[in-house]
Amino acid sequence: MAEQHSSAGDSIVVAKAKTDGPREAADEIARQLAHARLAMAVVFVSPFYDPEIFIAELSRRMPDIPIFGCTTAGELSPGGWDEDSVVAMGFNAADFVIAARPLLDLATFRVDRGRSICTELQQEFAQRTEHCEPGQESFGLLLIDGMCQREETIMSAIYASLEDIPIVGGSAGDGMRFEKSWVFHGGKALTDAAVLILIKTRLPFRLFKCDHFEPTSTKMVVTEADIEHRIVKEINAEPAALEYSRAVGISDSKLDAFSFAAHPVLVRVGGAYYARSIQRMDPDGSLRFFCAVDEGMVLTVARERDPVDATSDLLKEITDDLGEVSIFIGFECVLRRLDVEQHQLSREMSELYRRNNVIGFQTYGEQYRSMHVNQTLTGVAIGKRAVVPQ
C-alpha cells in the first residue's frame, strides 16, 4: 500500500510505506523524498522487512543523501501508531546541518574510545557549522542496537564529551521477539552498533521526556544481581519475582509482558524518578531488566496516571512554549504501548499522536540527556520556520 508523504512545515518531510517487501518499501520512501533537498534522511523500519535489503536498496536510490535509522518494535507514523511499516523523515538542508559517526563493537566498547569518537565528530561538526548564522542551537540523536545492553556506557561517554549538546534517542527494536535489532549507517544494517547524529538548526526546538508514573511509599532493595546481564536475582533477600509480585500486588504465576508494563519500578536519580522496566521473568524466578541494575539499588513501586492525559498535557505545554510545533520526533518504549493497550486506550493515544504529528518509533529503551530510561516517551519537538514579512 503506497502512502503520500506529508510535510512538517517544509523543514522535515515525512514519508511512509506499507508494502509487501523491502525493495518496494525502499522505492516508495525514495519516491516521496525525491524532490526535497535534504541534509539527511532518518528511517524507522519494521522488522517485517529485511533490514539489510531495505537499507541497501534505499541507499542505491538516494546515493547523495546520508541515511540513518534502525529497526523498530512499532512505528509512530503520520496516522498514529502503526506496525509492519516504514516511516522516514527528510531533513531540509536549508534548515539543518548534520554530522554523524557510527559506534561499532559495543560489546567491547570503552568510555575512552567513545570520547575519542565524540571529539572527532565534534571537530567535523564545528567545520560544517562554522558558516551558520549566530544563535543557532544544536542537539543530538542517538540510535542504538536495543539488544546490546550497553546503553548506559554509551550515554556516559557521550555526555562526558558533549556536555553542551543535549542528546535524545531510542534503542532499536525487533517487534516483541527480542532477538536481533539493527541500526543503519553508510548503506548498511549494523548490529552491536550505534549511530550518533549531531544536528544544528535555525529552528526552535525542545527536548522532552514523558511518563505517567508517580512514586509510592513502597520501596525495595536489590540484594543480588548479575550486573553485566541486567538480571536481578534477589530483592529484599527474597527471590526477585516473588518479592516484586508481593510489592506490586499481583501473583508471580501471572507475570508477563503486560504485568511488567503495568507495574514498572522507579529509581531516583538527582532528585527525579525514572522508570526501570522489566523485560521478562527467567525460569529461576530472576527478573531481567531493560536498564542497568546494581546491588543496593533502591526500587520504588510506581502508581499510574492516565497515560493519554499525561501525554496530552506535555504536548500542550511544549506547543505553548514553542509557539507552534511542526513535528514531535518521538521515541516510545514498547512497554508503554502495551500498558496503553491493556487500558484500552490505544485509539485515543494514536489519535493524539496523529493530531500532534508525533513521528518516530517504539523502542527497547529511550535516551534522554545523560540517562537511559524505560516506559517513557522521549524526543525533540521542532518549531516552525519564522515567516519573514514581505
Secondary structure, DSSP 4 states (H G I P E B T S, - for coil): -B---EEETTTEEEEEE--SSHHHHHHHHHHHHTTS-EEEEEEEE-TTS-HHHHHHHHHHHSTTS-EEEEE-SSEEETTEEESS-EEEEEEETTTEEEEEEEE--GGG--HHHHHHHHHHHHHHHHHHHTTSPTT-EEEEEEEE-TTSS-HHHHHHHHHHH-TTS-EEEEE---TT--S---EEETTEEESS-EEEEEEEESS-EEEEEE--EEEEEEEEEEEEEEGGGTEEEEETTEEHHHHHHHHHTS-GGG-SHHHHHHS-EEEEETTEEEEE-EEEE-TTS-EEESS---TT-EEEEEEE--HHHHHHHHHHHHHHHHSSEEEEEEEEEHHHHHHHHHTT-HHHHHHHHHHHTEEEEEES-EEETTEEESS-EEEEEEEPPPPPP-
